[in-house]
Amino acid sequence: MNPLFKTLNIIRLHDLVSYHIVIVMYRYKNRILPLVFNNFFTEVSEVHQYNTRSAAKQFHYLPKVRTNYGKFNERIQAPMIWNAINEQVKIGSLPKFKLRLRAQYLSLY
């Protein structure tokens, strides 16, 4: 990995896209988005009633897709990236969340 990104505190383009997708998921979880998005994503606990680890952590359900094109849909990408983020990053206000998320992406370098 290029150390220039880390020294300049710049997030790579791919990570920057993920960063903004995760911010949308944070706003969804905290009901900051418009009402149209209230049922945009589904939690695992809404799909079945079993007490699994995914349901206990309030992960979001990833629907099955048949094509590669479908894998890059925001309804698939957003929950997948959100589920992969550390739980300590998700706690707090939006500005604190953004700082911790940025720090997590910069620590990948």
C-alpha positions in Angstrom: 0.0 0.0 0.0 1.2 3.5 -0.8 2.2 5.3 2.5 1.4 8.6 0.8 -2.3 8.1 1.6 -1.5 7.6 5.3 0.9 10.6 5.6 -1.6 12.9 3.9 -4.6 11.5 5.7 -6.4 10.7 2.4 -8.9 7.9 2.0 -8.6 5.9 -1.2 -11.5 6.3 -3.7 -12.9 2.8 -3.1 -12.9 3.4 0.6 -14.4 6.9 0.1 -17.4 5.4 -1.6 -17.8 2.9 1.2 -17.5 5.7 3.7 -20.4 7.6 2.2 -22.5 4.4 1.9 -21.9 3.7 5.6 -23.0 7.2 6.5 -26.3 6.6 4.7 -26.7 3.4 6.7 -26.0 5.3 10.0 -28.6 7.8 9.1 -31.0 5.0 8.2 -30.4 3.3 11.6 -30.9 6.5 13.5 -34.0 7.6 11.4 -32.4 10.7 10.0 -33.3 9.9 6.4 -36.6 10.9 4.8 -39.6 8.7 5.5 -39.4 7.1 2.1 -36.4 5.1 3.3 -38.0 3.6 6.5 -38.4 0.1 4.9 -35.4 0.3 2.6 -33.3 -2.3 4.4 -34.3 -5.4 6.4 -32.8 -6.6 9.7 -32.1 -10.3 10.2 -34.5 -10.4 13.1 -37.3 -9.4 10.8 -36.6 -12.4 8.4 -36.8 -15.1 11.0 -37.4 -15.5 14.7 -34.3 -17.6 15.6 -31.9 -16.0 18.1 -28.7 -16.1 16.0 -25.6 -14.1 16.4 -26.5 -12.0 13.4 -29.9 -11.2 14.8 -28.5 -10.4 18.2 -26.0 -7.9 16.7 -28.8 -6.4 14.7 -27.2 -7.2 11.4 -29.0 -6.4 8.2 -30.3 -9.1 5.9 -28.5 -9.6 2.6 -31.0 -10.7 -0.1 -29.8 -13.2 -2.7 -28.7 -11.8 -6.0 -28.2 -13.8 -9.2 -26.0 -11.4 -11.2 -22.8 -9.5 -10.6 -24.7 -6.3 -11.5 -27.0 -7.0 -8.5 -24.1 -7.3 -6.1 -23.3 -3.7 -6.6 -26.8 -2.4 -5.9 -27.0 -0.2 -2.8 -29.5 -2.4 -1.1 -26.8 -5.1 -1.1 -23.6 -3.1 -0.6 -24.9 -0.9 2.2 -25.8 -3.7 4.6 -22.7 -5.7 3.7 -20.4 -2.8 4.5 -22.4 -1.8 7.6 -22.2 -5.4 9.0 -18.5 -5.4 8.5 -17.8 -2.3 10.6 -16.6 -2.5 14.1 -19.4 -2.1 16.7 -17.6 0.6 18.7 -17.5 2.8 15.6 -21.3 2.7 15.2 -22.0 4.3 18.7 -22.4 8.0 19.2 -23.5 11.1 17.3 -23.0 11.6 13.6 -19.8 13.8 13.8 -18.2 11.4 16.2 -19.2 8.5 14.0 -17.6 10.1 11.0 -14.4 10.7 12.8 -14.2 7.1 14.1 -15.1 5.8 10.6 -12.5 7.9 8.9 -9.9 6.7 11.5 -10.9 3.1 10.8 -10.4 3.5 7.0 -7.1 5.3 7.5 -5.8 2.5 9.8 -6.2 0.0 6.9 -3.2 1.4 5.2 
